[in-house]
Amino acid sequence: MEPNFRKFTTSGGKLVLGGKSAESNEELVSQVIANEIVLHTAAPGSPFCNIKAKKEDVLKKDIYETAVFCAAYSQDWRDNKKDVRVNVFLGSDIHKDKDMKTGMFGVKKAKTVIAKKKDIEKCRN
């Protein structure tokens, strides 16, 4: 695992990696497996977060905890200090076009989770 990723373990025991910069987001996405879950805020400016487990082994609680973690390190949270919309998708849904900047990716389909302000505040403390 790369040392330049943020890391945490969900209450369900799943390892989560999060990018720290555009460059580490590139590295993070490059190691994602097709069947793994990835999260990113709906607004630009957040880490990509990867749950290192097959999607069928991931619980809704793992996804929500990862959404809160993702939101806590986002520009949306930094600038607004309110609930944050986080997109959830599979590694197989990520694509990179040659004209996209470093750290930027496209996503074919995503679901949205709302990370609640009270939970984000707890995450950063």
Secondary structure, 3 states (H helix, E strand, C coil): CCCCCEEEECCCCCEEEECCCHHHHHHHHHCCCCCEEEEEECCCCCCCEEEEEEHHHCCHHHHHHHHHHHHHCCHHHHHHCCCEEEEEEEHHHEECCCCCCCCCCEECCCEEEEECHHHHHHHHC
